Amino acid sequence: MKDKVALVTGGSAGIGAATAVAFAREGAKVAIASRNKKKADQTLKTIAKAGGEATWIEADVSDSKQVQRMIQKTLDHYGRLDYAFNNAGSGGAGGLTADISEENWDKTINGYLTSVWLCMKYEIKAMLKAGGGAIVNNSSVDGLRGYPFPFGSSYSAAKHGVIGLTKSAAREYVSKGIRINAVCPGWIETEPVRNWIKRVPAIGDEIRKQEPIGRLGAPAEIAEAVVWLFSEKASFVVGATFVVDGGYLA
């Protein structure tokens, strides 16, 4: 991936940060987009220490103008865009389906689904000008089944939507030189999950029961799969939902 340019949204922490580091390791120049500069600085330091090249761009990917600015800043800084990992996401409060407020429903759909569409909208235009590229969208195992606790229907709906969007866009643009796929992680040990388990220890036991492998996944394990999907070794992989879940859906 030497001299290729990779954009990672939500690249300050968790899966996004691990993927940014993996891209840099493979020789790509990385644009890390997020809302948190302090967290991004640590990822930038990790990449620089390993001899890689990366820059940070502030962006809320649920905002169309900020997404357009994010893409333009990537192009201004590096001159091109070859890869985009649409990983960032945020949502409103969950609840039983009949109890979710319209405001929280909209926040979740906008934060996890509309945001991916907005990113793809402008990433694809940039890649078409460059003659091609590749996109990976972060969905979830909950985009392939119902949420395993009774408060995640809006999240699951958004993640199902990411898969439908991915498959449809993949068919539209593969003939134009852009490969589009989705990754579907299982339970991963990110900061929000760790904090949840600290607040409700019984949740940790329940989550581990859902994973046949007997543990949560590491962000780096997802990053390796994501980077492979961008590589030429995955050149025939188009419109796939690439499950990395420790046996969760087996």
C-alpha positions in Angstrom: 0.0 0.0 0.0 3.0 2.3 -0.4 2.0 5.8 -1.4 -1.7 5.0 -1.3 -3.9 7.4 0.7 -6.3 6.0 3.3 -9.1 7.8 5.1 -10.3 6.4 8.4 -13.3 7.9 10.1 -13.6 7.5 13.8 -9.8 6.9 13.7 -9.0 8.3 17.1 -9.7 5.1 19.1 -10.8 1.5 19.0 -11.2 -0.2 15.7 -10.5 3.0 13.8 -7.2 3.7 15.5 -6.1 0.1 15.1 -6.9 0.3 11.4 -5.1 3.6 10.9 -2.0 2.1 12.5 -2.3 -1.0 10.3 -2.7 1.1 7.1 0.5 3.1 8.1 2.4 -0.2 8.7 1.6 -1.2 5.1 2.9 2.0 3.8 -0.2 4.0 3.2 -0.5 7.7 4.1 -3.4 8.1 6.5 -6.0 10.7 7.1 -7.7 10.2 10.5 -11.0 11.9 10.9 -12.7 12.2 14.2 -14.2 14.7 16.7 -11.6 14.2 19.4 -8.2 15.7 18.8 -6.7 14.5 22.1 -7.4 10.9 21.3 -6.3 11.3 17.7 -2.9 12.7 18.9 -2.1 9.3 20.5 -2.8 7.5 17.3 -0.7 10.0 15.3 2.2 9.5 17.7 2.0 5.7 17.4 2.1 6.0 13.6 4.9 8.5 13.6 7.0 6.4 16.0 6.7 3.5 13.6 7.9 5.7 10.7 4.4 6.2 9.2 2.7 9.3 7.9 -0.7 10.5 9.1 -2.8 13.7 9.6 -5.9 14.5 11.6 -9.0 16.1 10.3 -11.9 17.2 12.5 -15.2 15.9 11.3 -18.7 14.9 12.4 -19.6 12.5 9.7 -23.4 12.9 10.3 -23.0 16.5 9.0 -22.9 16.8 5.2 -20.8 20.0 5.1 -18.2 18.6 7.5 -18.0 15.4 5.4 -17.4 17.4 2.2 -14.8 19.4 4.0 -13.2 16.2 5.3 -12.8 14.8 1.8 -11.5 18.1 0.4 -8.9 18.4 3.2 -7.7 14.9 2.5 -7.3 15.8 -1.2 -5.6 19.1 -0.4 -3.2 17.4 2.0 -2.4 14.2 0.0 -3.7 14.9 -3.5 -5.8 11.7 -3.8 -8.0 9.2 -2.0 -7.5 5.5 -2.6 -9.1 3.8 0.4 -11.9 4.8 2.9 -12.9 3.0 6.0 -16.2 4.4 7.1 -16.0 3.4 10.8 -17.3 6.3 12.8 -20.7 6.1 14.3 -22.9 7.6 17.1 -26.5 7.3 18.2 -29.2 8.3 20.5 -30.6 6.4 23.5 -32.0 3.0 22.9 -35.0 1.3 24.3 -37.8 -1.1 23.5 -39.0 -0.5 19.9 -42.3 1.2 20.9 -40.6 3.3 23.5 -37.7 4.9 21.5 -38.4 8.6 20.9 -38.4 9.9 17.3 -35.5 12.1 18.3 -33.3 9.2 19.5 -34.3 7.1 16.5 -33.2 9.9 14.1 -29.9 10.3 16.0 -29.1 6.6 15.7 -30.1 6.3 12.0 -28.2 9.5 11.1 -25.2 8.6 13.2 -24.7 5.0 12.0 -26.4 4.9 8.6 -26.8 8.3 7.0 -23.3 9.1 8.0 -22.0 6.2 6.0 -24.0 7.3 2.9 -22.7 10.8 3.2 -19.1 9.6 3.4 -19.6 7.3 0.4 -21.3 10.1 -1.6 -18.2 12.2 -1.5 -15.5 9.5 -1.3 -16.9 7.8 -4.5 -16.7 11.1 -6.4 -13.1 11.6 -5.3 -12.2 8.0 -6.3 -13.9 8.2 -9.7 -11.7 11.2 -10.5 -8.6 9.2 -9.5 -9.6 6.2 -11.5 -10.7 3.9 -8.8 -10.4 2.9 -5.1 -11.9 0.8 -2.4 -14.3 1.4 0.5 -15.1 -0.7 3.6 -18.1 0.2 5.8 -18.2 -0.9 9.4 -21.5 -2.6 10.0 -21.9 -5.2 12.7 -23.1 -8.8 13.5 -26.2 -6.9 14.6 -26.6 -5.9 10.9 -27.2 -9.6 10.2 -29.4 -10.5 13.2 -31.5 -8.8 15.9 -29.8 -7.0 18.7 -29.2 -9.5 21.6 -30.5 -7.2 24.3 -33.9 -5.5 24.4 -32.9 -1.9 23.6 -31.0 -2.0 20.3 -33.6 -2.2 17.5 -32.6 1.3 16.2 -28.9 0.4 16.2 -29.6 -3.0 14.5 -31.8 -1.3 11.9 -29.1 1.2 11.1 -26.4 -1.6 10.8 -28.8 -3.7 8.6 -29.1 -0.5 6.4 -25.3 -0.2 6.1 -25.2 -3.7 4.6 -28.0 -2.9 2.1 -26.2 0.3 1.2 -22.9 -1.5 0.8 -24.2 -4.2 -1.4 -26.2 -1.8 -3.7 -23.3 0.6 -4.1 -20.9 -2.3 -4.7 -22.9 -3.4 -7.7 -23.1 0.2 -9.0 -19.5 1.1 -8.9 -17.4 -2.1 -9.3 -17.4 -1.6 -13.1 -16.0 1.8 -12.5 -13.0 0.5 -10.5 -14.3 0.9 -6.9 -14.6 -2.1 -4.7 -17.0 -1.7 -1.8 -17.5 -4.2 1.1 -18.6 -4.2 4.8 -17.0 -5.7 7.9 -19.2 -7.1 10.6 -17.4 -7.3 14.0 -18.7 -9.2 16.9 -18.2 -8.0 20.5 -14.9 -6.0 20.5 -13.1 -4.6 23.5 -13.4 -1.0 22.8 -13.7 1.8 25.4 -17.5 2.1 25.3 -17.8 -1.7 25.8 -15.3 -1.7 28.6 -17.1 1.1 30.3 -20.4 -0.7 29.9 -19.0 -3.8 31.5 -17.6 -1.7 34.4 -21.0 -0.2 35.1 -22.8 -3.5 34.8 -20.4 -6.4 35.4 -23.1 -9.0 34.6 -23.2 -7.7 31.0 -19.6 -8.9 30.6 -20.5 -12.4 31.5 -23.5 -12.3 29.2 -21.4 -11.0 26.3 -18.7 -13.6 26.7 -21.4 -16.3 26.7 -22.5 -15.0 23.2 -18.9 -15.5 21.9 -18.0 -19.2 21.4 -14.3 -18.2 21.4 -14.9 -17.2 25.0 -13.6 -13.6 24.9 -14.1 -10.3 23.3 -12.2 -9.4 20.1 -9.3 -7.0 20.0 -9.6 -3.9 17.7 -6.4 -5.0 16.0 -8.1 -8.3 15.0 -10.7 -6.3 13.1 -8.1 -4.0 11.6 -6.3 -6.9 10.1 -9.4 -8.0 8.3 -10.2 -4.5 7.1 -6.8 -3.9 5.7 -7.0 -7.2 3.9 -10.3 -6.2 2.3 -8.5 -3.1 0.8 -5.5 -5.1 -0.5 -5.0 -6.6 -3.9 -5.3 -10.0 -2.3 -9.0 -9.3 -2.0 -9.4 -8.0 -5.6 -12.4 -10.4 -6.3 -14.2 -9.5 -3.1 -17.1 -7.2 -3.9 -20.3 -6.4 -1.9 -19.3 -8.9 0.8 -20.3 -8.8 4.5 -17.0 -9.9 6.1 -17.9 -11.4 9.5 -15.1 -11.3 12.2 -16.9 -12.3 15.3 -15.3 -15.1 17.2 -18.1 -17.5 16.2 -20.9 -15.2 17.4 -23.0 -16.0 14.3 -21.9 -19.6 13.8 
